[in-house]
Amino acid sequence: MISRPDAAEVDAVLAFDPVWTADLRSNWLQLMDAAVWDDPAMQRLGDAPRLRKRLLELGERLKSLVADRRWIPHPRERLKSALAAAAGVRETLAAAESLLAGLAPGPGAEHLRARLQGLRQAIDGPLSTRENAWAQLLDAQ
């Protein structure tokens, strides 16, 4: 019989490395700086504000991802919340990347692409590992 993980075990697997969290925040801030202050040109009118709005949403989703979930009473719900937050991050990241297709060529565009790629790299590996661990614990419950 598979044992059910307790709240302490779930809390441990949901705890984020502060260094990784700081790295995500730093990468996101650099991305926002490039999106706003580099003023990258878009091929379609209105795409620049949509892109900035999507990147702001990405920051909110990243904050939600690393948020403390101990306030949620049931361990299973904590895991489901974390998995939903991770899915939200991936969805918003993909939406932002699709808007990058509308960038006009130039140094601002290249810098913005590089910043978004840096953030994606910071997210992908560690988040995939965590999502797998969360899903395994969820299956065990």
N, C-alpha and C positions, 0 to 999 in steps of 0.2 A: 504494500500500500504506500502511495506517495504521501509524504507529510506536507501539510499546508504551511507555507511560510508565515511567520508571525509578523507583527507590526514592526518590530525592531529589524528584522531581516529585510523587509520591504523598505524601511527608512534608509538602511545602509545602501541598498542598491539604487535608491533614488537620490542619494547625496552626490552632489557635483563637486568636482575638483575646483577649488577657487582659482587656480591658475588657468584652467581651461575656460572658466566663466569670464575671467578678466581678459583672456585672449579673444573670446567671442565679442565681448563689449568693445575692445580696442579695434578689432577688425570692422565691426559695424559702424563705429564712430568715424573711422577713416573712409568707409564707403559713403556715409552720409555727407561727409565733408566734400568728397569728390562729386557727389550728385548735386550738391547745392552750390558750392563755391567754384568748382571748375566749370560750371554752367555748360555741360555737354549739349551739343546741338542734336536735335531729333529731326528725323525726316518728315514726321507728321506733326501738325500743330496740336498741342495739347498732350502729347506723349510725355514731355518732360515732367509736368506736374503729376501725371499718373505714375510715372516711375518713382518719383520722390515719395509719393503717398504709399506705394507698394513697399518701398524700402523702410519707411517708417513703420508700417505694419509688420515687416520682418523683425525689426527691433523689438516691437511689442511681443511678438510671438517667441522670440529668443528669451526675453525676460520671463515670460510665462513658462517656458520650458524649464528654466533653472530655478523656478520659484519653489519655496518650501511647501510641501504637500502634507505636512503632519497635521494640519487642521482638518483634513478629510478623515472622518472617523474610521472607515473600513479600508484595510490594506488593499483589497481588490480594487476599490474605487481610486485609490492613489495611483495604482499602476495604470488603470484605464485613463486617468487624467494625464499622466506622463506620456503615454502612447499617443493620445489625441493631440497633445501639445507638439510632440515630435512630428506628427503628420502635418500639423498646421505650419510648422517651420518649413518642412519640405515643399508643401504646396505653395507657400508664399515665395519661397526662394525660386521655384520653377517659374512662377508668374513674373517675377522681377527679371529673370533671365530671358524670358520671351520678349519682354519690352526692350531689352538691350538690342534686339535685332533691328530696332528702329533708330538706332544711333547713327548720326551722320559721321563720316570719317573725320578724325582729328585727334589731337593729343588728349583732349578732355574725355573722348570716348574710350581711348585706349587705357587711360588711367582708371576710369570707372570700371571697365571690364576686368582689369587686373585686380582691383579692390574686391569686386564681387567674386572673382575666382579664388582669391585669398580667403574670403569668408567661407565659401563653399568647402574649401579644403580643410579649414578649421572645424567645420561642422561634420562633414561626412563620416570619416573613420570612427571617431569617438561616439558619435550619435548612433551609428549602425550597431556598434557593440552593445551600447546601452539598450537600444530597442530590442535586441535579441534577448538580453538578460531579462528585461521586463516582460516580454512575451512568454518566456519560459516560466517565470514565476506566476504569471497570470494563468497559464495552462495548468500549473500545479495546484491551483486553488479550486 
